[in-house]
Amino acid sequence: MTTRVAVIGAGIVGLATARALERRGFTCLLFEQGAPGGGQSAGESRIFRHAHNDPRQFELAVRARRDWKEWEAEFGVQLISPDGAMAIGAESVSRLEKYADDPAVRVREMTPEQVTRALPILAGYDGPALIDDAAGAILTRLTIAHLIESVGPNLVPERVESVVPRPEGGVEVTSSFGSRDFDAVVVAAGTGTPALAASADINIPSEPRAHVRLTFPLASGVREPRLACIQDSSGAFGEAAAYGSPVRGNRSYAVGLALSAEVDSESPEDPLSGLAERTRAYVREAMPGLDPDGAVPFQRWITELPWAADGLAIWQEGDAYFVAGHNLFKLAPALGRTLADSVVSGMVEPGFRPEARLGAPALEAR
């Protein structure tokens, strides 16, 4: 049995994987060149949602929600807000309503008055709307802090330069401090994963793109005890798709558009400034309960796979495993278990391999 494992990347997935491996009795060394949780896992909130186009990913989200509850019980804190995640607009509603009868979710239709009660900062809306009361906003920084504490002292501030599986088994990891041998390696390094995979002769078809979301304070004098998350595909407020989630104890609300941009360091134009202005314009139309002039922008990198915006996969070469995808924070507890299981069994579960196209609608996945 593998006993000494390197985990590369101390974002949410890497931390969850190291935690799952250590609870199986493995010795882990967790590599992170920057601040733990400071890469693609950075920011103050994420939306936990069950709704996905791929039913397999819905099942993974159900598993993850159970695991989130286990984390909450172990850490003694609430990590997902109790205010639910709301879907408005035909596309968002149709994605959620196909799971409405599943006992793992608590989905209900909403009247315009109920929409207003769930998200008082939203402008008047009388179109189709559903809410999943079992979903909500993830407290990302609190989660990362507890995971760092649970992993313990085996976190090293080193930049990993290559991961080379050995024909006889095991993996050589070369970092800024030299080379070391491990029985297995899990790479969950966000935008750095494709380059490390290339050192193991694996091609991960993902290019990093930039995304910006803005955190808005509530308008002066406004204080709301309840703020649900939202996924908006209604087009009623000038954008085809947007999302939002509460942060800082409902004192602020983070909003983004379902858009990203390539960033060319040699170009004088900044595509993200245009996206930020569009986001402010959306908020002026959609959320009069927010102060659009007090927005704080936050830029992060995303790594989408070509078959779906929510796509994810695990690549394997010998005893090295590489995970890549977008919108993984909500799935991290279950994904960490899956990666740990892969190390134990010596193979990736078939449904997570690249050829499974996890995240793609059923017809596209065939």
C-alpha positions, -999 to 999 in steps of 0.1 A, spaced: 0 0 0 12 35 -8 23 52 24 41 85 14 21 108 -8 29 143 -21 -1 166 -27 7 196 -48 -15 227 -44 -30 238 -11 -62 251 -24 -95 236 -13 -91 204 -34 -55 198 -23 -63 204 13 -94 181 12 -73 154 -5 -45 156 20 -70 155 48 -87 124 33 -53 106 28 -41 113 63 -73 99 77 -65 67 58 -32 66 76 -10 80 48 19 103 53 14 134 32 36 164 23 16 193 9 34 217 -14 22 253 -19 43 281 -34 20 308 -22 -6 314 5 -28 283 11 -62 289 -5 -48 320 -23 -51 308 -59 -83 296 -76 -97 290 -41 -93 327 -31 -122 350 -23 -148 352 5 -176 330 -8 -187 304 -33 -221 291 -41 -230 256 -31 -256 243 -55 -269 209 -65 -281 219 -100 -259 208 -128 -265 199 -164 -249 165 -159 -269 142 -135 -236 125 -125 -224 158 -112 -256 163 -93 -250 130 -76 -214 142 -68 -229 174 -53 -252 153 -31 -222 134 -18 -203 166 -13 -232 182 7 -231 153 31 -194 157 35 -198 194 41 -221 186 70 -195 162 84 -169 190 82 -193 213 100 -198 188 128 -161 181 132 -150 218 131 -180 230 152 -189 258 128 -214 265 100 -196 265 66 -226 269 43 -252 296 49 -288 285 56 -304 310 32 -306 288 1 -297 293 -35 -323 308 -59 -326 303 -96 -344 328 -118 -349 326 -155 -359 297 -177 -324 281 -181 -315 283 -144 -349 271 -133 -349 241 -158 -315 230 -146 -328 229 -110 -363 216 -114 -353 183 -129 -340 174 -94 -369 188 -75 -383 154 -65 -349 141 -52 -350 138 -14 -314 152 -12 -326 187 -22 -353 210 -9 -366 227 -40 -397 248 -41 -414 272 -65 -414 309 -56 -439 337 -60 -427 372 -66 -433 380 -30 -412 350 -19 -384 360 -43 -383 394 -25 -382 378 9 -354 355 -1 -333 383 -17 -346 417 -6 -318 435 -25 -332 423 -58 -353 445 -80 -389 434 -87 -390 401 -106 -421 381 -116 -407 354 -139 -400 317 -131 -381 311 -99 -371 282 -77 -350 280 -46 -330 251 -31 -331 255 6 -304 228 10 -279 250 -8 -263 283 1 -231 304 3 -199 287 14 -177 305 39 -145 300 20 -119 316 43 -133 299 74 -133 265 55 -97 270 43 -85 280 78 -100 248 94 -86 226 67 -51 240 72 -53 234 109 -65 198 103 -37 190 79 -11 200 104 25 208 99 30 189 67 26 220 45 58 232 28 63 265 10 80 252 -21 74 256 -59 71 223 -77 88 223 -111 82 187 -123 64 155 -116 80 124 -132 64 90 -127 90 62 -124 85 30 -146 91 8 -116 65 28 -95 65 59 -75 71 95 -86 100 119 -85 90 154 -75 114 182 -82 109 215 -63 128 246 -56 145 226 -28 156 197 -50 142 162 -59 124 138 -37 107 104 -43 72 96 -33 50 66 -36 23 86 -52 15 122 -61 -18 141 -64 -16 174 -83 -43 199 -76 -24 231 -85 -51 250 -104 -36 269 -133 -3 252 -127 -17 217 -131 -14 215 -170 23 224 -169 30 198 -142 10 173 -161 31 180 -192 62 170 -173 45 136 -169 36 135 -207 0 143 -201 -19 169 -221 -47 186 -201 -67 207 -226 -72 237 -204 -61 273 -208 -64 297 -178 -88 326 -183 -95 356 -161 -127 363 -143 -138 392 -122 -165 395 -96 -173 426 -75 -182 427 -39 -208 454 -32 -218 468 2 -255 470 10 -270 504 3 -267 529 31 -290 520 60 -299 486 46 -294 456 68 -309 422 57 -310 392 79 -315 369 49 -297 370 15 -300 339 -7 -275 331 -34 -288 337 -69 -282 323 -104 -299 346 -129 -305 335 -165 -336 356 -170 -320 384 -191 -344 408 -173 -316 430 -160 -294 434 -192 -272 403 -189 -277 368 -201 -263 351 -170 -251 363 -136 -246 350 -101 -244 364 -66 -237 353 -30 -236 370 4 -204 377 22 -193 392 55 -223 382 75 -247 396 49 -231 430 50 -220 427 14 -229 408 -17 -205 394 -43 -218 395 -80 -203 382 -112 -213 377 -148 -209 343 -164 -181 356 -185 -143 353 -186 -116 367 -208 -82 359 -222 -55 382 -208 -27 392 -231 1 408 -211 14 426 -243 -20 442 -251 -26 477 -237 -63 468 -233 -77 454 -200 -107 431 -209 -115 427 -172 -122 465 -167 -149 461 -193 -164 431 -175 -163 450 -142 -182 479 -157 -208 455 -171 -211 440 -137 -217 474 -121 -243 482 -148 -261 449 -141 -262 456 -103 -277 491 -109 -305 474 -128 -309 442 -108 -300 450 -72 -311 484 -60 -303 473 -25 -266 474 -32 -243 504 -35 -227 501 -70 -202 529 -63 -187 510 -33 -177 479 -52 -144 461 -46 -133 440 -76 -117 406 -72 -99 389 -101 -92 352 -102 -81 327 -127 -104 299 -139 -96 267 -158 -124 254 -179 -123 221 -197 -135 221 -233 -166 199 -229 -184 220 -202 -181 250 -180 -186 227 -150 -164 200 -165 -138 182 -144 -115 152 -148 -87 132 -132 -58 122 -153 -34 94 -143 1 84 -153 15 57 -132 13 68 -96 6 104 -104 -29 119 -105 -38 153 -119 -72 170 -113 -85 199 -133 -118 217 -138 -139 247 -129 -163 254 -101 -147 227 -79 -149 244 -45 -184 231 -37 -174 196 -46 -141 196 -28 -150 173 1 -162 145 -22 -135 152 -47 -108 149 -20 -122 115 -10 -123 104 -47 -86 114 -52 -76 96 -20 -95 65 -31 -76 66 -64 -43 65 -46 -55 36 -25 -67 15 -54 -40 26 -79 -66 37 -105 -90 65 -111 -127 57 -108 -140 53 -144 -166 81 -141 -138 107 -133 -115 98 -162 -112 124 -190 -131 101 -215 -161 102 -192 -165 140 -198 -179 146 -164 -200 178 -164 -212 175 -200 -249 169 -207 -257 132 -210 -259 132 -249 -226 150 -252 -209 127 -227 -215 96 -248 
